[in-house]
């Protein structure tokens, strides 16, 4: 999945009063894409361990909570 530069600029712009470069918006999209892919993969594994083919919201929450002990910088190359 790719996040549009326009969407990433909007996210940053909504939370700050700073201008947003195209490069920074692109980097945010790349980081979110990688992070969400990893969370999704972990959620699939959690569902499979529970004997399900369907990933539920609780699986996503478990995958996120599992990662809370590490920083995002440790998981994603920035």
PDB file as gemmi writes it, atoms N, CA and C in Angstrom:
CRYST1    1.000    1.000    1.000  90.00  90.00  90.00 P 1                      
ATOM      1  N   UNK A   1       0.849  -1.168   0.000  1.00  0.00           N  
ATOM      2  CA  UNK A   1       0.000   0.000   0.000  1.00  0.00           C  
ATOM      3  C   UNK A   1       0.894   1.229   0.000  1.00  0.00           C  
ATOM      4  N   UNK A   2       0.506   2.187  -0.754  1.00  0.00           N  
ATOM      5  CA  UNK A   2       1.246   3.447  -0.771  1.00  0.00           C  
ATOM      6  C   UNK A   2       0.367   4.554  -0.233  1.00  0.00           C  
ATOM      7  N   UNK A   3       0.958   5.379   0.586  1.00  0.00           N  
ATOM      8  CA  UNK A   3       0.259   6.550   1.100  1.00  0.00           C  
ATOM      9  C   UNK A   3       0.621   7.727   0.204  1.00  0.00           C  
ATOM     10  N   UNK A   4      -0.365   8.496  -0.184  1.00  0.00           N  
ATOM     11  CA  UNK A   4      -0.084   9.612  -1.084  1.00  0.00           C  
ATOM     12  C   UNK A   4       0.661  10.721  -0.354  1.00  0.00           C  
ATOM     13  N   UNK A   5       1.493  11.413  -1.094  1.00  0.00           N  
ATOM     14  CA  UNK A   5       2.233  12.541  -0.529  1.00  0.00           C  
ATOM     15  C   UNK A   5       1.256  13.595  -0.037  1.00  0.00           C  
ATOM     16  N   UNK A   6       0.185  13.796  -0.783  1.00  0.00           N  
ATOM     17  CA  UNK A   6      -0.833  14.773  -0.389  1.00  0.00           C  
ATOM     18  C   UNK A   6      -1.433  14.418   0.983  1.00  0.00           C  
ATOM     19  N   UNK A   7      -1.744  13.140   1.194  1.00  0.00           N  
ATOM     20  CA  UNK A   7      -2.309  12.702   2.475  1.00  0.00           C  
ATOM     21  C   UNK A   7      -1.307  12.891   3.615  1.00  0.00           C  
ATOM     22  N   UNK A   8      -0.054  12.567   3.349  1.00  0.00           N  
ATOM     23  CA  UNK A   8       0.965  12.704   4.388  1.00  0.00           C  
ATOM     24  C   UNK A   8       1.183  14.176   4.737  1.00  0.00           C  
ATOM     25  N   UNK A   9       1.165  15.040   3.714  1.00  0.00           N  
ATOM     26  CA  UNK A   9       1.281  16.479   3.978  1.00  0.00           C  
ATOM     27  C   UNK A   9       0.106  16.943   4.836  1.00  0.00           C  
ATOM     28  N   UNK A  10      -1.076  16.444   4.544  1.00  0.00           N  
ATOM     29  CA  UNK A  10      -2.272  16.833   5.302  1.00  0.00           C  
ATOM     30  C   UNK A  10      -2.155  16.401   6.754  1.00  0.00           C  
ATOM     31  N   UNK A  11      -1.644  15.202   7.006  1.00  0.00           N  
ATOM     32  CA  UNK A  11      -1.473  14.723   8.384  1.00  0.00           C  
ATOM     33  C   UNK A  11      -0.523  15.624   9.152  1.00  0.00           C  
ATOM     34  N   UNK A  12       0.612  15.940   8.549  1.00  0.00           N  
ATOM     35  CA  UNK A  12       1.592  16.798   9.226  1.00  0.00           C  
ATOM     36  C   UNK A  12       1.024  18.201   9.402  1.00  0.00           C  
ATOM     37  N   UNK A  13       0.408  18.719   8.366  1.00  0.00           N  
ATOM     38  CA  UNK A  13      -0.141  20.077   8.393  1.00  0.00           C  
ATOM     39  C   UNK A  13      -1.232  20.221   9.445  1.00  0.00           C  
ATOM     40  N   UNK A  14      -2.065  19.205   9.622  1.00  0.00           N  
ATOM     41  CA  UNK A  14      -3.149  19.261  10.604  1.00  0.00           C  
ATOM     42  C   UNK A  14      -2.627  19.324  12.033  1.00  0.00           C  
ATOM     43  N   UNK A  15      -1.443  18.806  12.254  1.00  0.00           N  
ATOM     44  CA  UNK A  15      -0.906  18.713  13.605  1.00  0.00           C  
ATOM     45  C   UNK A  15       0.178  19.744  13.910  1.00  0.00           C  
ATOM     46  N   UNK A  16       0.518  20.539  12.939  1.00  0.00           N  
ATOM     47  CA  UNK A  16       1.540  21.574  13.142  1.00  0.00           C  
ATOM     48  C   UNK A  16       1.152  22.802  12.331  1.00  0.00           C  
ATOM     49  N   UNK A  17       1.878  23.846  12.530  1.00  0.00           N  
ATOM     50  CA  UNK A  17       1.688  25.040  11.706  1.00  0.00           C  
ATOM     51  C   UNK A  17       2.913  25.249  10.812  1.00  0.00           C  
ATOM     52  N   UNK A  18       3.622  24.171  10.562  1.00  0.00           N  
ATOM     53  CA  UNK A  18       4.844  24.228   9.760  1.00  0.00           C  
ATOM     54  C   UNK A  18       4.553  23.858   8.312  1.00  0.00           C  
ATOM     55  N   UNK A  19       5.398  24.337   7.432  1.00  0.00           N  
ATOM     56  CA  UNK A  19       5.328  23.911   6.042  1.00  0.00           C  
ATOM     57  C   UNK A  19       5.881  22.493   5.955  1.00  0.00           C  
ATOM     58  N   UNK A  20       5.449  21.768   4.950  1.00  0.00           N  
ATOM     59  CA  UNK A  20       5.834  20.365   4.816  1.00  0.00           C  
ATOM     60  C   UNK A  20       6.475  20.143   3.455  1.00  0.00           C  
ATOM     61  N   UNK A  21       7.700  19.642   3.464  1.00  0.00           N  
ATOM     62  CA  UNK A  21       8.355  19.353   2.186  1.00  0.00           C  
ATOM     63  C   UNK A  21       7.817  18.050   1.605  1.00  0.00           C  
ATOM     64  N   UNK A  22       7.912  17.941   0.311  1.00  0.00           N  
ATOM     65  CA  UNK A  22       7.478  16.721  -0.364  1.00  0.00           C  
ATOM     66  C   UNK A  22       8.299  15.525   0.115  1.00  0.00           C  
ATOM     67  N   UNK A  23       9.595  15.755   0.345  1.00  0.00           N  
ATOM     68  CA  UNK A  23      10.482  14.690   0.808  1.00  0.00           C  
ATOM     69  C   UNK A  23      10.063  14.168   2.178  1.00  0.00           C  
ATOM     70  N   UNK A  24       9.707  15.073   3.101  1.00  0.00           N  
ATOM     71  CA  UNK A  24       9.299  14.625   4.433  1.00  0.00           C  
ATOM     72  C   UNK A  24       7.963  13.883   4.380  1.00  0.00           C  
ATOM     73  N   UNK A  25       7.049  14.345   3.549  1.00  0.00           N  
ATOM     74  CA  UNK A  25       5.757  13.667   3.394  1.00  0.00           C  
ATOM     75  C   UNK A  25       5.959  12.270   2.802  1.00  0.00           C  
ATOM     76  N   UNK A  26       6.859  12.165   1.840  1.00  0.00           N  
ATOM     77  CA  UNK A  26       7.149  10.875   1.232  1.00  0.00           C  
ATOM     78  C   UNK A  26       7.754   9.919   2.248  1.00  0.00           C  
ATOM     79  N   UNK A  27       8.677  10.411   3.066  1.00  0.00           N  
ATOM     80  CA  UNK A  27       9.325   9.581   4.088  1.00  0.00           C  
ATOM     81  C   UNK A  27       8.309   9.091   5.113  1.00  0.00           C  
ATOM     82  N   UNK A  28       7.400   9.957   5.531  1.00  0.00           N  
ATOM     83  CA  UNK A  28       6.357   9.555   6.473  1.00  0.00           C  
ATOM     84  C   UNK A  28       5.523   8.426   5.875  1.00  0.00           C  
ATOM     85  N   UNK A  29       5.151   8.549   4.621  1.00  0.00           N  
ATOM     86  CA  UNK A  29       4.398   7.495   3.946  1.00  0.00           C  
ATOM     87  C   UNK A  29       5.143   6.176   3.906  1.00  0.00           C  
ATOM     88  N   UNK A  30       6.449   6.243   3.630  1.00  0.00           N  
ATOM     89  CA  UNK A  30       7.272   5.032   3.583  1.00  0.00           C  
ATOM     90  C   UNK A  30       7.323   4.354   4.947  1.00  0.00           C  
ATOM     91  N   UNK A  31       7.512   5.148   5.992  1.00  0.00           N  
ATOM     92  CA  UNK A  31       7.588   4.613   7.354  1.00  0.00           C  
ATOM     93  C   UNK A  31       6.253   3.983   7.756  1.00  0.00           C  
ATOM     94  N   UNK A  32       5.158   4.688   7.491  1.00  0.00           N  
ATOM     95  CA  UNK A  32       3.837   4.152   7.837  1.00  0.00           C  
ATOM     96  C   UNK A  32       3.527   2.887   7.053  1.00  0.00           C  
ATOM     97  N   UNK A  33       3.931   2.847   5.792  1.00  0.00           N  
ATOM     98  CA  UNK A  33       3.702   1.665   4.971  1.00  0.00           C  
ATOM     99  C   UNK A  33       4.448   0.466   5.534  1.00  0.00           C  
ATOM    100  N   UNK A  34       5.709   0.652   5.860  1.00  0.00           N  
ATOM    101  CA  UNK A  34       6.517  -0.442   6.396  1.00  0.00           C  
ATOM    102  C   UNK A  34       5.972  -0.905   7.742  1.00  0.00           C  
ATOM    103  N   UNK A  35       5.651   0.048   8.598  1.00  0.00           N  
ATOM    104  CA  UNK A  35       5.150  -0.272   9.939  1.00  0.00           C  
ATOM    105  C   UNK A  35       3.815  -1.016   9.845  1.00  0.00           C  
ATOM    106  N   UNK A  36       2.899  -0.534   9.019  1.00  0.00           N  
ATOM    107  CA  UNK A  36       1.591  -1.177   8.918  1.00  0.00           C  
ATOM    108  C   UNK A  36       1.698  -2.573   8.304  1.00  0.00           C  
ATOM    109  N   UNK A  37       2.623  -2.764   7.387  1.00  0.00           N  
ATOM    110  CA  UNK A  37       2.850  -4.089   6.812  1.00  0.00           C  
ATOM    111  C   UNK A  37       3.327  -5.057   7.883  1.00  0.00           C  
ATOM    112  N   UNK A  38       4.258  -4.620   8.706  1.00  0.00           N  
ATOM    113  CA  UNK A  38       4.781  -5.474   9.773  1.00  0.00           C  
ATOM    114  C   UNK A  38       3.702  -5.793  10.804  1.00  0.00           C  
ATOM    115  N   UNK A  39       2.899  -4.812  11.179  1.00  0.00           N  
ATOM    116  CA  UNK A  39       1.808  -5.037  12.128  1.00  0.00           C  
ATOM    117  C   UNK A  39       0.811  -6.030  11.527  1.00  0.00           C  
ATOM    118  N   UNK A  40       0.485  -5.855  10.263  1.00  0.00           N  
ATOM    119  CA  UNK A  40      -0.434  -6.762   9.588  1.00  0.00           C  
ATOM    120  C   UNK A  40       0.079  -8.196   9.565  1.00  0.00           C  
ATOM    121  N   UNK A  41       1.356  -8.368   9.267  1.00  0.00           N  
ATOM    122  CA  UNK A  41       1.944  -9.701   9.235  1.00  0.00           C  
ATOM    123  C   UNK A  41       1.905 -10.352  10.615  1.00  0.00           C  
ATOM    124  N   UNK A  42       2.210  -9.579  11.657  1.00  0.00           N  
ATOM    125  CA  UNK A  42       2.158 -10.106  13.015  1.00  0.00           C  
ATOM    126  C   UNK A  42       0.727 -10.460  13.412  1.00  0.00           C  
ATOM    127  N   UNK A  43      -0.227  -9.648  12.993  1.00  0.00           N  
ATOM    128  CA  UNK A  43      -1.631  -9.920  13.299  1.00  0.00           C  
ATOM    129  C   UNK A  43      -2.095 -11.213  12.627  1.00  0.00           C  
ATOM    130  N   UNK A  44      -1.638 -11.469  11.412  1.00  0.00           N  
ATOM    131  CA  UNK A  44      -1.964 -12.713  10.718  1.00  0.00           C  
ATOM    132  C   UNK A  44      -1.417 -13.905  11.501  1.00  0.00           C  
ATOM    133  N   UNK A  45      -0.195 -13.785  11.989  1.00  0.00           N  
ATOM    134  CA  UNK A  45       0.408 -14.856  12.791  1.00  0.00           C  
ATOM    135  C   UNK A  45      -0.380 -15.091  14.077  1.00  0.00           C  
ATOM    136  N   UNK A  46      -0.805 -14.033  14.722  1.00  0.00           N  
ATOM    137  CA  UNK A  46      -1.583 -14.151  15.961  1.00  0.00           C  
ATOM    138  C   UNK A  46      -2.906 -14.864  15.689  1.00  0.00           C  
ATOM    139  N   UNK A  47      -3.574 -14.474  14.621  1.00  0.00           N  
ATOM    140  CA  UNK A  47      -4.843 -15.117  14.256  1.00  0.00           C  
ATOM    141  C   UNK A  47      -4.622 -16.602  13.959  1.00  0.00           C  
ATOM    142  N   UNK A  48      -3.550 -16.915  13.244  1.00  0.00           N  
ATOM    143  CA  UNK A  48      -3.256 -18.311  12.906  1.00  0.00           C  
ATOM    144  C   UNK A  48      -2.986 -19.131  14.165  1.00  0.00           C  
ATOM    145  N   UNK A  49      -2.255 -18.564  15.112  1.00  0.00           N  
ATOM    146  CA  UNK A  49      -1.983 -19.268  16.375  1.00  0.00           C  
ATOM    147  C   UNK A  49      -3.263 -19.535  17.147  1.00  0.00           C  
ATOM    148  N   UNK A  50      -4.246 -18.652  16.975  1.00  0.00           N  
ATOM    149  CA  UNK A  50      -5.545 -18.833  17.631  1.00  0.00           C  
ATOM    150  C   UNK A  50      -6.481 -19.708  16.795  1.00  0.00           C  
ATOM    151  N   UNK A  51      -5.976 -20.254  15.683  1.00  0.00           N  
ATOM    152  CA  UNK A  51      -6.744 -21.155  14.846  1.00  0.00           C  
ATOM    153  C   UNK A  51      -7.755 -20.468  13.940  1.00  0.00           C  
ATOM    154  N   UNK A  52      -7.496 -19.205  13.621  1.00  0.00           N  
ATOM    155  CA  UNK A  52      -8.417 -18.455  12.763  1.00  0.00           C  
ATOM    156  C   UNK A  52      -7.727 -18.025  11.485  1.00  0.00           C  
ATOM    157  N   UNK A  53      -8.522 -17.912  10.420  1.00  0.00           N  
ATOM    158  CA  UNK A  53      -8.037 -17.374   9.153  1.00  0.00           C  
ATOM    159  C   UNK A  53      -8.341 -15.888   9.052  1.00  0.00           C  
ATOM    160  N   UNK A  54      -9.291 -15.436   9.871  1.00  0.00           N  
ATOM    161  CA  UNK A  54      -9.710 -14.032   9.846  1.00  0.00           C  
ATOM    162  C   UNK A  54      -8.944 -13.232  10.887  1.00  0.00           C  
ATOM    163  N   UNK A  55      -8.348 -12.142  10.457  1.00  0.00           N  
ATOM    164  CA  UNK A  55      -7.659 -11.234  11.373  1.00  0.00           C  
ATOM    165  C   UNK A  55      -8.704 -10.295  11.973  1.00  0.00           C  
ATOM    166  N   UNK A  56      -8.708 -10.207  13.284  1.00  0.00           N  
ATOM    167  CA  UNK A  56      -9.653  -9.350  13.993  1.00  0.00           C  
ATOM    168  C   UNK A  56      -8.918  -8.129  14.545  1.00  0.00           C  
ATOM    169  N   UNK A  57      -9.713  -7.152  14.951  1.00  0.00           N  
ATOM    170  CA  UNK A  57      -9.142  -5.936  15.542  1.00  0.00           C  
ATOM    171  C   UNK A  57      -8.283  -6.287  16.755  1.00  0.00           C  
ATOM    172  N   UNK A  58      -8.698  -7.270  17.519  1.00  0.00           N  
ATOM    173  CA  UNK A  58      -7.927  -7.673  18.702  1.00  0.00           C  
ATOM    174  C   UNK A  58      -6.535  -8.182  18.315  1.00  0.00           C  
ATOM    175  N   UNK A  59      -6.417  -8.794  17.142  1.00  0.00           N  
ATOM    176  CA  UNK A  59      -5.113  -9.263  16.665  1.00  0.00           C  
ATOM    177  C   UNK A  59      -4.204  -8.084  16.336  1.00  0.00           C  
ATOM    178  N   UNK A  60      -4.780  -7.059  15.735  1.00  0.00           N  
ATOM    179  CA  UNK A  60      -4.019  -5.839  15.439  1.00  0.00           C  
ATOM    180  C   UNK A  60      -3.552  -5.205  16.749  1.00  0.00           C  
ATOM    181  N   UNK A  61      -4.461  -5.112  17.719  1.00  0.00           N  
ATOM    182  CA  UNK A  61      -4.109  -4.532  19.022  1.00  0.00           C  
ATOM    183  C   UNK A  61      -2.997  -5.322  19.694  1.00  0.00           C  
ATOM    184  N   UNK A  62      -3.087  -6.641  19.645  1.00  0.00           N  
ATOM    185  CA  UNK A  62      -2.042  -7.479  20.240  1.00  0.00           C  
ATOM    186  C   UNK A  62      -0.701  -7.258  19.550  1.00  0.00           C  
ATOM    187  N   UNK A  63      -0.722  -7.161  18.219  1.00  0.00           N  
ATOM    188  CA  UNK A  63       0.515  -6.944  17.466  1.00  0.00           C  
ATOM    189  C   UNK A  63       1.136  -5.593  17.828  1.00  0.00           C  
ATOM    190  N   UNK A  64       0.294  -4.572  17.972  1.00  0.00           N  
ATOM    191  CA  UNK A  64       0.796  -3.247  18.356  1.00  0.00           C  
ATOM    192  C   UNK A  64       1.344  -3.277  19.770  1.00  0.00           C  
ATOM    193  N   UNK A  65       0.610  -3.883  20.693  1.00  0.00           N  
ATOM    194  CA  UNK A  65       1.062  -3.963  22.086  1.00  0.00           C  
ATOM    195  C   UNK A  65       2.361  -4.744  22.214  1.00  0.00           C  
ATOM    196  N   UNK A  66       2.522  -5.756  21.386  1.00  0.00           N  
ATOM    197  CA  UNK A  66       3.751  -6.547  21.377  1.00  0.00           C  
ATOM    198  C   UNK A  66       4.963  -5.677  21.036  1.00  0.00           C  
ATOM    199  N   UNK A  67       4.732  -4.677  20.214  1.00  0.00           N  
ATOM    200  CA  UNK A  67       5.810  -3.790  19.772  1.00  0.00           C  
ATOM    201  C   UNK A  67       6.044  -2.598  20.687  1.00  0.00           C  
ATOM    202  N   UNK A  68       5.182  -2.370  21.642  1.00  0.00           N  
ATOM    203  CA  UNK A  68       5.325  -1.200  22.509  1.00  0.00           C  
ATOM    204  C   UNK A  68       6.634  -1.193  23.283  1.00  0.00           C  
ATOM    205  N   UNK A  69       7.200  -2.356  23.503  1.00  0.00           N  
ATOM    206  CA  UNK A  69       8.443  -2.416  24.266  1.00  0.00           C  
ATOM    207  C   UNK A  69       9.657  -1.967  23.463  1.00  0.00           C  
ATOM    208  N   UNK A  70       9.499  -1.860  22.153  1.00  0.00           N  
ATOM    209  CA  UNK A  70      10.611  -1.381  21.318  1.00  0.00           C  
ATOM    210  C   UNK A  70      10.185  -0.083  20.644  1.00  0.00           C  
ATOM    211  N   UNK A  71      11.160   0.722  20.338  1.00  0.00           N  
ATOM    212  CA  UNK A  71      10.865   1.979  19.667  1.00  0.00           C  
ATOM    213  C   UNK A  71      10.717   1.741  18.177  1.00  0.00           C  
ATOM    214  N   UNK A  72      10.011   2.604  17.524  1.00  0.00           N  
ATOM    215  CA  UNK A  72       9.802   2.469  16.076  1.00  0.00           C  
ATOM    216  C   UNK A  72      11.136   2.581  15.329  1.00  0.00           C  
ATOM    217  N   UNK A  73      12.078   3.352  15.877  1.00  0.00           N  
ATOM    218  CA  UNK A  73      13.365   3.506  15.219  1.00  0.00           C  
ATOM    219  C   UNK A  73      14.131   2.184  15.196  1.00  0.00           C  
ATOM    220  N   UNK A  74      13.894   1.326  16.205  1.00  0.00           N  
ATOM    221  CA  UNK A  74      14.567   0.041  16.233  1.00  0.00           C  
ATOM    222  C   UNK A  74      14.013  -0.916  15.184  1.00  0.00           C  
ATOM    223  N   UNK A  75      12.769  -0.699  14.800  1.00  0.00           N  
ATOM    224  CA  UNK A  75      12.113  -1.586  13.856  1.00  0.00           C  
ATOM    225  C   UNK A  75      12.174  -1.108  12.417  1.00  0.00           C  
ATOM    226  N   UNK A  76      12.263   0.196  12.225  1.00  0.00           N  
ATOM    227  CA  UNK A  76      12.207   0.763  10.878  1.00  0.00           C  
ATOM    228  C   UNK A  76      13.472   1.563  10.630  1.00  0.00           C  
ATOM    229  N   UNK A  77      14.089   1.341   9.496  1.00  0.00           N  
ATOM    230  CA  UNK A  77      15.290   2.104   9.181  1.00  0.00           C  
ATOM    231  C   UNK A  77      14.897   3.494   8.712  1.00  0.00           C  
ATOM    232  N   UNK A  78      15.316   4.474   9.457  1.00  0.00           N  
ATOM    233  CA  UNK A  78      14.988   5.870   9.140  1.00  0.00           C  
ATOM    234  C   UNK A  78      16.241   6.577   8.682  1.00  0.00           C  
TER     235      UNK A  78                                                      
END                                                                             
